[in-house]
Amino acid sequence: MAVSLVRPSAEYEQSYRAYIEELGDEERHPLPLDFEHNDFAALLRRLDDCEKGLNLSEGFVPSSTYWLTENGELLGVSNLRHYLNEKILKVGGHIGLGIRPSYRGRGLGTFLLAGTIEEARKRGIGELHIHCHKHNAASARMIVKNGGVLASEIEDGEPAETVQRYVVAAT
């Protein structure tokens, strides 16, 4: 696999737009994929602001976004929250990620999560909380492959869904 974890940049604009189009009406993960992207330079500035903790929406914490790429194509996106507030400690955790639909089932999520965990370690983040819906068995396997241990399950949302809350121990 000749894939790389990169920082968001203008060189991936066309691939980013194709990724968003491919998602269609699917719920987008991680959250930054929902950010307005018609003005791509503004999107990049917003992602940079998020990393610096500037101009954050209420309830947001500073976060870094990473793109998984191969040969100029954007394959997946992760978002690393630098710390947790009460809300995202309950549901959300430190890391959210998603893989482009046409690239799913190839182990890329496991690779993307591993790289994002490595970035968390570089930032000095110890114990990591990573959550997924119970019905998403592929996400659960990916988290476990990256050292996640199921800590708890809770019901959340309307209608209620079971959220599995995993912890990756500090190294």
C-alpha positions in Angstrom: 0.0 0.0 0.0 1.6 3.3 -1.1 -0.8 5.4 0.9 0.2 8.5 2.9 -1.3 10.6 5.7 -1.1 14.2 4.7 -2.3 17.6 5.9 -5.2 19.2 3.9 -3.9 21.2 1.0 -5.2 22.8 -2.2 -3.6 20.1 -4.4 -6.4 17.7 -3.4 -9.3 20.0 -4.2 -10.6 18.1 -7.2 -10.3 14.8 -5.3 -12.0 16.2 -2.2 -15.0 17.4 -4.3 -15.2 14.0 -5.9 -15.1 12.3 -2.5 -18.0 14.6 -1.2 -20.0 13.8 -4.4 -19.4 10.1 -3.9 -20.7 10.3 -0.3 -24.0 11.7 -1.7 -26.6 11.7 1.1 -24.6 9.4 3.4 -23.9 10.7 6.9 -20.4 12.2 6.7 -17.7 11.2 9.1 -15.6 12.8 10.4 -17.4 16.1 11.1 -15.1 18.4 9.0 -16.5 16.7 5.9 -19.7 18.7 6.7 -17.9 22.0 6.6 -18.8 24.3 3.7 -16.4 23.6 0.8 -17.6 25.7 -2.1 -14.7 28.1 -1.4 -11.9 25.6 -1.0 -9.3 28.1 0.3 -11.8 29.1 3.0 -12.2 25.4 3.9 -8.5 25.1 4.3 -8.4 28.2 6.5 -11.2 26.8 8.7 -9.3 23.5 9.1 -6.2 25.5 10.1 -8.2 27.6 12.5 -9.6 24.4 14.1 -6.1 23.1 14.7 -5.1 26.4 16.3 -8.3 26.6 18.4 -9.5 29.8 16.6 -13.1 30.7 15.7 -14.4 27.4 17.0 -18.2 26.8 17.1 -19.7 26.3 20.5 -18.9 22.9 21.9 -16.0 22.4 19.6 -12.4 21.8 20.8 -9.2 22.3 18.8 -8.7 19.5 16.3 -6.4 18.4 13.5 -7.6 17.0 10.2 -5.6 14.4 8.2 -6.2 13.1 4.7 -5.3 9.6 3.6 -4.1 9.8 0.0 -2.7 7.6 -2.8 -1.4 8.9 -6.1 -3.2 12.2 -5.7 -6.5 10.7 -4.7 -8.2 11.4 -1.4 -9.2 8.0 0.1 -10.1 8.9 3.7 -10.3 11.6 6.3 -9.6 11.6 10.0 -10.1 14.2 12.7 -8.1 14.3 15.9 -9.5 16.2 18.8 -6.7 17.6 21.0 -8.7 17.1 24.2 -12.2 16.1 25.2 -15.0 18.2 26.7 -17.8 16.6 28.6 -19.9 16.1 25.4 -17.3 14.4 23.3 -16.0 12.4 26.2 -19.5 10.9 26.4 -20.0 10.4 22.6 -17.4 11.2 20.0 -14.0 10.6 21.5 -10.6 11.8 20.3 -10.7 10.4 16.7 -13.3 10.4 14.0 -12.7 9.1 10.6 -14.2 7.9 7.3 -13.2 6.1 4.2 -14.4 7.1 0.7 -17.1 4.6 -0.3 -15.3 3.2 -3.3 -12.2 2.4 -1.2 -13.9 0.7 1.8 -13.2 -2.9 2.7 -9.5 -2.7 1.9 -8.1 -2.1 5.4 -7.5 1.6 4.8 -9.5 2.6 7.9 -7.1 0.6 10.1 -4.1 2.3 8.4 -5.7 5.8 8.8 -6.5 5.2 12.4 -3.0 3.9 13.1 -1.5 7.1 11.5 -3.9 9.3 13.5 -3.0 7.6 16.7 0.6 8.2 15.9 -0.2 11.9 15.4 -2.0 12.0 18.8 1.1 10.5 20.4 3.3 13.2 18.8 0.9 15.8 20.4 1.4 14.2 23.8 -2.1 12.8 24.0 -2.1 9.8 26.3 -5.2 7.6 26.7 -7.3 7.9 23.6 -11.1 7.5 23.5 -12.5 6.2 20.2 -16.2 5.6 19.7 -18.4 3.9 17.1 -21.9 2.7 16.7 -22.4 -0.9 17.7 -23.9 -1.8 14.3 -20.7 -0.7 12.7 -18.7 -3.9 13.1 -16.0 -2.8 10.6 -15.2 0.3 12.8 -15.1 -1.8 15.9 -12.6 -4.3 14.3 -10.5 -1.4 13.1 -10.4 0.1 16.6 -9.5 -3.2 18.2 -6.7 -3.8 15.7 -5.3 -0.5 16.8 -5.2 -1.4 20.5 -8.7 -0.3 21.5 -10.4 -2.1 24.4 -14.2 -1.8 24.8 -14.7 0.3 28.0 -18.5 0.7 27.9 -21.6 0.9 25.8 -24.2 3.7 26.1 -27.5 4.6 24.4 -27.4 8.0 22.7 -29.5 10.0 20.2 -33.0 10.1 18.9 -33.8 7.4 18.1 -31.4 5.9 20.6 -28.4 3.9 19.2 -25.8 1.9 21.1 -22.4 3.7 21.1 -19.4 1.5 21.9 -16.7 3.4 23.7 -13.2 2.1 23.3 -10.0 3.2 25.0 -6.5 2.9 23.6 -4.1 3.0 26.5 -1.3 5.6 26.7 2.1 4.3 25.6 
